[in-house]
Amino acid sequence: MTAGSYGAGFGVGLRMWLLWVPLLALLSAVSGDADSKAVTTTLTTKWTDTPLLLEASEFLAEENQEMFWDFVEANQNIEGEHDDTDQAYYDLIVKKAGALLSSVQVNMLKFALSLRAYSSTVHAFQQIASNEPPPAGCSVFFSVHGEKTCDEEGLAASLKTAPSRPKPFLFKGDHKYPGSNPEAPVVILYAELGKTDFQKLHQVVSSKVHEGLATYVLRHYLANPSEKKVYLSGYGVELAIKNQEYKAKDDTQVQGAEVNATLMGENDPVDEVQGFLFGKLNAAPGTAACADLSFQTAARILAAPAVDALAVMKDLSQNFPTKARSITKTVVSAEIRKEIDNNQKFFKGTLGLQPGDSALFINGLHTDLDTQDIFSVFEVLRSEARVMEGLRSLHIDTPYIHDILKLNVQPSESDYAVDIRNPAISWINNLETDHRYSSWPYNVQELLRPTFPGVIRQIRKNFHNLVIILDPTQENAVELLSVAEMFYANNIPLRIGLVFVVSQEDDVDGMQDAGVALVRAYNYISDEVDSQSAFEAVILMFNRVAVGGKLSVGDVVKVLEKRFPYVEVSSVLGADSSYDSNRKEGVAYYRQTGVGPLPVGELASDQDVVDFIMNQANVVPRINPRVLSTSRAYLDLSDTNNYFVDDYARFSTLDTREKSTAVANSMNYMTKKDDGYIRPVTFWVVGDFDTPPGRQLLYDAIRHMVPRRFHTASFVLILWF
C-alpha cells in the first residue's frame, strides 16, 4: 500500500471511529436508563404561559398602584434590552423591579415569580379581553364605552361619541391611571406591557388623561399567547405503581436455603468478590442501629457549616433512604442529645408538639401545615415583611421591633367586662367560704392539671362569676332564675349573684308592687337565715307562677307565710319596711354598667312607636360614611423625606406615602413648654377656620389639649371653595 492510500484509508477509519463513539455513548445511556426506576411528574395549568413581566407588574400593583404605574412607565418597551434567553429576561425584570422595591420586597418578588402566583391574574385579564375581540389587524387596541379602535384618530373620534354610550363595568383588579378624570369617558387599553405597540398607545392615552379628557384603565392582553402551559408549584404528586402481570412459577424447584436450589439470574448481584461479602454489607441495618437515627440526622445537620445547614437538611430529607446507611455511622455527642431532649420537653409543654411532629412559625405566628399551602405561606411572609420594613423605616432597632410585634395594637374583637365588686349584687354562694365546697382543692396550681375539654375545674376559688340582672315582674325572669338554680343545685363551680331592678320610689308599697315585695322578702330571709335560703324561697315564688304569667304579690305572700308563719307580712313588705337595702342600688348599678337589653318598661301602649324608635341613639338624620364608618384609616408616615407642601410642583409628583410625610413636615405644632417630654399622641385639626364651625372645631381642640400633658396638637388650614 502506498503512502497516499494508507493516509486515505486511515482518514476513513478515523471518521468511522468517530461515528461509532457517539453511538456507543447513546447505547450506554439507553441501557443505563433502562434500569432506572425514577418517575418524573409535572402538573400544568389549563391556560397558556404568561410573561413574567406582566406577573411582576401585578406583584407591584398589590404593593401600591403608584408603584405599578412607575413600573409601567419604566418598561414601556424592553424589546432589545435583553437577549432571547429566559435567564436574561428574568434578570432584566428583577433589575427593573429592584429600582422600585427594597431588598426584602425583591426576594418576595422572586418567590412569587417562582410560584407563578400571578399567572392566573394575568390570564384573568386575557379572559376579559376575549369578550372584546380586537379590530382586524390590531395587536393592541382601545375600548371606549364598547367602541374599539387601535389608532390615535379613532380614539379621538370615540371620545367624542362616548357620552352617548354607557360606561363599562370596571373590576376590582383594574389598573386606573393616577390623575384620571372620573367624569371623563373610560378608555380601556388592552395591550402587552413591554412591547413597541404598547409604548405608542400608552403615550397617546396618557396624554388624553393629562388633558382631562379620559379615564385610563390598563388591562393585560396577549395578541399571540404562548403554546406552552404554566407548570404548577406547591402541589404534591403521589404515584403508586402496582405490578398486576400474571406470573408463572415452577413449583418443582426445591424451596430452601440451598444455593443450588435456584439458578443465579443474569442480573443477580455477586455475594463475594475478592473476600468482600457484599451480602452482609448490603443487608439492612438492625433495629438497634436505627434507634438513634433521628439524633444522628440532627447531628449531621449541626456539624455542617452554618451557611450550608439548610442545604444539608434539604438533601438529607429528600434523599433519606439513600443517606440512611451513612447516617447510622454518625456519633451523637451527649451535649446534642441533652439539648434535643430539653427542646422536646419544652415544645411538648408549651406547644403540645410530640417528638416527631412538625410545626412552622413565622414571626411567632403558627402556620398549620395541614391547612396551609405554599401560596398562603407566601401571603403571610409578605404581610410580615411589610410590617418589618415599616418599623425599619422608622429607624427602630431590632430588639424593640420584637417587642412591638408582640403588641396587640388593634384587636379585631374587643371583649369587655363589668366590675362586679359592687354592694348592689346579692351573692347567693361563695366558693371560698361555703361549707358545701370544703372538699374541693384550694390551690390555684390545680389549673395546671389536665382535664376533659369543656369541664370547669372544681377549685375553691371564685374564678367564675355569674351575675343575673333582672326585673322580677317580667315573664322571662323565671327562665334566668331556672338557669341559676340548675348551676347551684348541681354544684357547678360558679359564684352566682342577683341584681333586682325594681321601682325606686321612696313610698312604694310592697303589698301593691310584686317586684318590691320580692326584694324585701329576699332581704328578710337573708337576714334571718342566709342567702341560700332566700334564693330557694325566690325559686318557690316563681314556681307558683303559671307558664307565660308574671309574678304577683300573692305569690310572694304565700311563700313567706308558709316559711315564716309567725311573721306579720305587712311589716316586711309594707311601705315602712326596714328590709329595703339594695333596692335603689340595684337600679343604679344596672344603669351604670350599661348592659342590656333588659325590659324596663320604657315603651308604653299609648306611645307612638315610630317616635320611640326614631328617638333611639343609633338613629341619625343623615348617613355620612366619613363620620359613621367604623373602619380605621391610617396615614403612612414611614417615609423619611424632607419635602414640604410649599413646593407644589414637586409635591404633585410624590406618591401617597411621600405626600403624607411632606404634610407632616409642613405642620406647625403647638405644645406645652415642657419640651423634655415625649409626645406619644398627636392631633391634626383639619378645617376651614374662616367659618364659624371651623373656628369652633379649633377652639374645642385647644380646650381638649390644655389639661393634657402628653398630647401634641397640630393645625392644618384647608380652604374650601
Beta strands, then each sheet from edge to edge (+ up, - down):
strand 1: 44-48
strand 2: 141-144
strand 3: 147-149
strand 4: 175-176
strand 5: 186-191
strand 6: 215-220
strand 7: 229-231
strand 8: 272-273
strand 9: 276-277
strand 10: 360-362
strand 11: 365-367
strand 12: 426-427
strand 13: 465-470
strand 14: 495-500
strand 15: 668-670
strand 16: 681-687
strand 17: 711-717
sheet 1: 1+ 7-
sheet 2: 3+ 2- 5+ 6+ 4-
sheet 3: 8+ 9-
sheet 4: 10+ 11-
sheet 5: 12+ 14- 13-
sheet 6: 15+ 17- 16-
end
